[in-house]
């Protein structure tokens, strides 16, 4: 197992419903989230066959020509394919050197929230040129979502609140799963070129599968230096996002991280942003902060995430510019 200063937490007992394991894991999560904001989980209960199938599907998908992949180009619901240059993290000088394909909770066009025009909601934008992607990736989406639900029970206990605190706030989750492809960065790349530029995640928790290539780095708060988050067999990398940091009044840390693919090889990952229902209110006072102590005003999860997506995605900026000009999108 690689040497890492990022904690590795065994989730087996939590997934099995063991109350003693829940308490033990909650303490480990509290330690990780109040210091570095990152940890690995192993024995997480997501079948290896499900992970392998999704990873293989990602490799097949990204091997298609760009013009083919653009047939499933990202739409206004933030579902579909994003090409190189489509995403620029805040304060970054250059777009990220990656491609990715996004899905969310599969909702029909006649779903009440879809009919009401709720942002980011609706059916997924599956590629017609690769019909086998849908069952494989959505199976992964559901399996990681079930893991995320159990993980949040441990997070809740780590915060000294009732284990099921988050469950009613996830009844129609805004979970987003992205297959990500990082081409090898050219050896002569400038120092400000990243696979993903330094950023924090938008939502509550992220569960990341990464291949064996490496390249993920975390800004360690205690030393103010970048440290590696190397691949660990059978693990997901978990990190705190901005919404959970807000909810906890910054007791839990949403930590800067980045990807630099200097390996000379292609790198693949699958990131799952496990986030609440659109209208879930994120208010530090719910988790014990007084009015005087609270650093943040209440915000709905969906509005916050939508704002962050609008700030970082090139296609969203084009849509906004088009709308301002009064021309059809």
C-alpha positions as CSV (number, residue, x, y, z in Angstrom):
1,X,0.0,0.0,0.0
2,X,1.4,3.4,-0.9
3,X,2.6,5.8,1.8
4,X,0.3,8.7,2.4
5,X,-0.5,11.2,5.1
6,X,-4.2,11.0,4.1
7,X,-6.1,8.7,6.5
8,X,-7.5,5.4,5.3
9,X,-10.8,4.5,6.9
10,X,-12.4,1.0,6.8
11,X,-16.2,1.4,6.0
12,X,-17.1,-2.3,6.2
13,X,-18.9,-2.1,9.6
14,X,-20.8,1.1,8.7
15,X,-22.1,-0.5,5.5
16,X,-23.1,-3.6,7.5
17,X,-25.1,-1.5,10.0
18,X,-22.8,-2.2,13.0
19,X,-23.5,0.7,15.6
20,X,-20.0,0.2,17.2
21,X,-18.3,0.6,13.9
22,X,-20.4,3.7,13.2
23,X,-19.1,5.4,16.3
24,X,-15.5,4.3,15.6
25,X,-15.6,5.5,12.0
26,X,-17.3,8.7,13.0
27,X,-14.3,9.6,15.2
28,X,-11.9,8.8,12.3
29,X,-13.9,11.0,10.0
30,X,-14.0,13.9,12.4
31,X,-10.3,13.8,12.8
32,X,-9.8,13.7,9.0
33,X,-12.4,16.4,8.2
34,X,-11.2,18.9,10.8
35,X,-7.6,18.6,9.7
36,X,-6.9,17.8,6.0
37,X,-10.5,17.5,4.7
38,X,-9.6,14.3,2.7
39,X,-9.6,10.6,3.5
40,X,-9.7,7.2,1.7
41,X,-12.5,4.7,2.3
42,X,-11.8,0.9,1.8
43,X,-14.3,-2.0,2.1
44,X,-16.9,0.5,0.9
45,X,-19.3,-2.1,-0.4
46,X,-19.4,-1.0,-4.1
47,X,-18.8,-4.2,-6.0
48,X,-15.4,-4.3,-7.8
49,X,-17.2,-5.6,-10.9
50,X,-19.3,-2.5,-11.0
51,X,-16.3,-0.3,-10.7
52,X,-14.4,-2.2,-13.4
53,X,-17.3,-2.1,-15.8
54,X,-17.6,1.7,-15.4
55,X,-13.9,2.2,-15.8
56,X,-13.8,0.1,-18.9
57,X,-16.7,2.0,-20.3
58,X,-15.0,5.3,-19.7
59,X,-11.9,4.1,-21.6
60,X,-14.2,3.1,-24.5
61,X,-16.1,6.3,-24.5
62,X,-13.2,8.6,-24.5
63,X,-11.5,6.6,-27.3
64,X,-14.2,7.8,-29.8
65,X,-13.3,10.8,-32.0
66,X,-14.1,14.2,-30.5
67,X,-16.7,14.8,-33.2
68,X,-18.5,11.6,-32.3
69,X,-18.4,12.5,-28.6
70,X,-19.9,15.9,-29.4
71,X,-23.1,14.2,-30.5
72,X,-23.7,13.9,-26.7
73,X,-22.4,17.4,-26.0
74,X,-23.2,18.9,-22.6
75,X,-26.7,20.4,-22.5
76,X,-28.3,23.1,-20.3
77,X,-28.9,20.5,-17.6
78,X,-25.1,19.9,-17.2
79,X,-25.5,16.4,-18.6
80,X,-23.2,15.1,-21.4
81,X,-19.8,15.5,-22.9
82,X,-17.4,18.3,-22.2
83,X,-14.3,18.6,-24.5
84,X,-10.8,19.9,-23.7
85,X,-11.0,23.5,-22.8
86,X,-14.7,23.5,-21.6
87,X,-13.9,24.0,-17.9
88,X,-11.9,26.7,-16.2
89,X,-11.6,26.7,-12.4
90,X,-12.0,30.0,-10.6
91,X,-8.8,32.0,-10.7
92,X,-7.2,29.6,-13.1
93,X,-5.3,31.1,-16.0
94,X,-6.0,28.2,-18.4
95,X,-8.8,25.8,-19.0
96,X,-8.4,22.3,-17.4
97,X,-6.6,19.8,-19.6
98,X,-9.3,17.1,-19.4
99,X,-12.5,15.7,-21.0
100,X,-15.4,14.6,-19.0
101,X,-18.9,13.1,-19.3
102,X,-21.6,14.0,-16.7
103,X,-24.8,12.3,-15.5
104,X,-27.2,13.0,-12.8
105,X,-30.4,11.5,-11.2
106,X,-32.5,10.1,-14.1
107,X,-35.8,12.0,-14.1
108,X,-38.4,11.9,-16.9
109,X,-39.6,15.0,-18.7
110,X,-42.9,14.8,-16.8
111,X,-41.3,14.8,-13.4
112,X,-42.8,17.8,-11.4
113,X,-39.5,19.4,-10.8
114,X,-38.5,19.1,-14.4
115,X,-41.8,20.5,-15.5
116,X,-41.3,23.4,-13.1
117,X,-38.0,24.2,-14.8
118,X,-35.8,23.3,-11.8
119,X,-32.1,23.8,-13.0
120,X,-29.9,20.7,-13.7
121,X,-32.9,18.3,-13.5
122,X,-34.2,15.9,-16.1
123,X,-33.2,12.9,-18.2
124,X,-29.5,12.2,-18.9
125,X,-27.9,12.9,-22.2
126,X,-26.8,9.4,-23.1
127,X,-24.7,8.8,-26.2
128,X,-26.5,7.2,-29.1
129,X,-23.1,5.8,-30.4
130,X,-22.5,3.8,-27.2
131,X,-25.8,2.4,-25.9
132,X,-24.0,0.1,-23.5
133,X,-22.8,3.0,-21.4
134,X,-26.1,3.8,-19.9
135,X,-26.7,0.6,-17.8
136,X,-23.1,0.3,-16.8
137,X,-22.6,3.9,-15.6
138,X,-26.0,4.2,-14.0
139,X,-25.4,1.0,-12.1
140,X,-22.2,2.6,-10.8
141,X,-24.1,5.8,-10.0
142,X,-26.6,4.0,-7.9
143,X,-24.0,1.9,-6.1
144,X,-21.9,4.8,-5.2
145,X,-25.0,6.8,-4.1
146,X,-25.9,4.0,-1.7
147,X,-22.4,4.1,-0.3
148,X,-22.6,7.9,0.0
149,X,-25.8,7.6,2.1
150,X,-24.2,5.3,4.6
151,X,-21.1,7.5,4.6
152,X,-23.2,10.5,5.5
153,X,-24.6,8.6,8.5
154,X,-21.1,8.4,9.8
155,X,-20.5,12.1,9.0
156,X,-23.6,13.0,10.9
157,X,-22.5,11.1,14.0
158,X,-19.0,12.7,13.7
159,X,-20.8,16.0,14.0
160,X,-22.6,15.0,17.2
161,X,-26.0,14.9,15.4
162,X,-28.6,12.2,14.7
163,X,-27.3,9.6,12.2
164,X,-30.2,10.1,9.8
165,X,-29.9,13.9,9.8
166,X,-29.0,14.1,6.1
167,X,-31.4,11.4,4.8
168,X,-34.5,13.7,4.5
169,X,-32.3,16.3,2.8
170,X,-31.4,13.7,0.1
171,X,-34.8,12.5,-1.0
172,X,-34.2,13.6,-4.5
173,X,-30.5,14.0,-4.5
174,X,-28.5,16.2,-6.8
175,X,-25.8,13.6,-7.1
176,X,-23.6,14.1,-10.2
177,X,-21.2,11.4,-11.5
178,X,-18.5,12.3,-14.0
179,X,-16.2,10.1,-16.0
180,X,-13.0,12.1,-16.5
181,X,-10.2,11.6,-19.0
182,X,-6.8,13.3,-18.7
183,X,-4.5,13.1,-21.7
184,X,-0.8,13.1,-20.9
185,X,0.2,16.7,-20.4
186,X,3.0,17.7,-22.8
187,X,6.4,17.7,-21.2
188,X,6.8,21.4,-22.1
189,X,3.6,22.4,-20.3
190,X,3.7,25.7,-18.5
191,X,3.5,25.7,-14.7
192,X,0.0,27.0,-14.8
193,X,-1.4,24.2,-17.0
194,X,-3.3,21.6,-14.9
195,X,-5.4,18.5,-15.6
196,X,-7.6,20.2,-13.0
197,X,-6.5,23.5,-11.6
198,X,-6.5,24.1,-7.8
199,X,-10.1,24.2,-6.6
200,X,-12.5,23.1,-3.9
201,X,-15.5,21.0,-4.7
202,X,-18.9,22.7,-4.7
203,X,-21.2,20.3,-2.7
204,X,-21.2,18.1,0.4
205,X,-19.0,15.1,-0.2
206,X,-17.1,13.7,-3.2
207,X,-16.3,10.0,-3.7
208,X,-13.6,9.6,-6.3
209,X,-12.4,6.4,-8.0
210,X,-8.9,6.9,-9.6
211,X,-6.9,4.6,-11.8
212,X,-3.3,3.6,-11.0
213,X,-1.6,6.6,-12.9
214,X,-1.7,9.1,-10.0
215,X,-1.5,12.9,-10.3
216,X,-4.1,13.9,-7.6
217,X,-2.6,16.4,-5.1
218,X,-4.1,17.9,-2.0
219,X,-3.1,21.2,-0.3
220,X,-2.2,20.1,3.2
221,X,-3.5,22.8,5.5
222,X,-1.1,22.2,8.4
223,X,2.0,22.5,6.2
224,X,0.6,24.7,3.4
225,X,2.2,22.3,0.9
226,X,1.0,20.1,-1.9
227,X,1.0,16.4,-1.0
228,X,0.2,13.4,-3.2
229,X,-3.1,11.4,-2.9
230,X,-1.7,8.3,-4.6
231,X,-4.0,5.4,-5.8
232,X,-4.9,2.9,-3.1
233,X,-6.2,-0.4,-4.3
234,X,-9.9,-0.9,-3.6
235,X,-10.5,2.6,-2.3
236,X,-12.4,5.8,-3.0
237,X,-10.9,9.1,-2.2
238,X,-13.4,11.2,-0.2
239,X,-13.3,14.9,0.4
240,X,-15.4,17.6,2.0
241,X,-17.0,20.1,-0.3
242,X,-17.9,23.7,0.2
243,X,-21.6,23.0,1.2
244,X,-20.6,20.7,4.0
245,X,-17.9,23.2,5.1
246,X,-20.6,25.9,5.2
247,X,-23.1,23.6,7.0
248,X,-20.5,22.9,9.7
249,X,-19.5,26.5,10.0
250,X,-16.0,25.5,8.8
251,X,-15.4,22.9,11.4
252,X,-15.0,20.6,8.5
253,X,-12.4,21.7,5.9
254,X,-13.1,22.0,2.1
255,X,-9.5,21.6,0.9
256,X,-7.9,22.8,-2.3
257,X,-6.8,20.0,-4.6
258,X,-5.6,19.6,-8.2
259,X,-4.5,17.1,-10.8
260,X,-1.2,17.2,-12.7
261,X,-0.9,14.4,-15.2
262,X,2.9,14.4,-15.8
263,X,3.0,10.6,-16.0
264,X,3.2,10.4,-19.8
265,X,0.1,8.1,-19.7
266,X,-3.6,8.6,-20.1
267,X,-5.4,9.0,-16.7
268,X,-9.0,8.1,-15.9
269,X,-11.1,8.8,-12.9
270,X,-14.8,8.7,-12.0
271,X,-15.9,11.5,-9.6
272,X,-19.2,11.4,-7.8
273,X,-20.5,14.6,-6.1
274,X,-23.0,13.3,-3.6
275,X,-25.2,16.3,-2.9
276,X,-28.6,17.1,-1.4
277,X,-32.0,17.8,-2.9
278,X,-32.1,21.1,-4.8
279,X,-34.2,22.9,-2.2
280,X,-32.4,21.5,0.9
281,X,-31.5,24.5,3.1
282,X,-27.8,24.6,4.2
283,X,-27.7,26.6,7.4
284,X,-24.9,26.4,10.0
285,X,-27.4,27.1,12.7
286,X,-28.9,23.7,12.1
287,X,-25.6,22.1,13.2
288,X,-25.2,24.2,16.4
289,X,-23.8,27.5,15.3
290,X,-25.5,30.5,17.0
291,X,-26.7,33.5,15.0
292,X,-23.6,35.4,16.2
293,X,-21.2,32.5,15.4
294,X,-22.6,31.7,12.0
295,X,-20.2,32.6,9.2
296,X,-22.7,32.0,6.4
297,X,-26.2,32.9,5.5
298,X,-28.6,30.0,4.7
299,X,-28.5,28.9,1.1
300,X,-30.3,26.2,-0.9
301,X,-28.0,23.5,-2.0
302,X,-29.1,23.7,-5.7
303,X,-28.7,27.4,-6.0
304,X,-25.2,27.3,-4.6
305,X,-24.1,24.4,-6.8
306,X,-25.7,26.0,-9.9
307,X,-23.8,29.3,-9.2
308,X,-20.5,27.4,-8.9
309,X,-21.1,25.5,-12.2
310,X,-22.0,28.7,-13.9
311,X,-18.7,30.2,-12.8
312,X,-16.5,27.4,-14.1
313,X,-18.1,25.9,-17.2
314,X,-17.5,27.6,-20.5
315,X,-20.8,26.5,-22.0
316,X,-22.7,28.1,-19.1
317,X,-20.9,31.4,-19.7
318,X,-21.9,31.2,-23.4
319,X,-25.5,30.5,-22.5
320,X,-25.5,33.5,-20.1
321,X,-23.9,35.7,-22.7
322,X,-26.5,34.6,-25.3
323,X,-29.3,35.3,-22.9
324,X,-28.0,38.8,-22.2
325,X,-28.0,39.5,-25.9
326,X,-31.6,38.4,-26.2
327,X,-30.9,35.8,-28.8
328,X,-32.1,32.3,-28.8
329,X,-29.8,29.8,-27.2
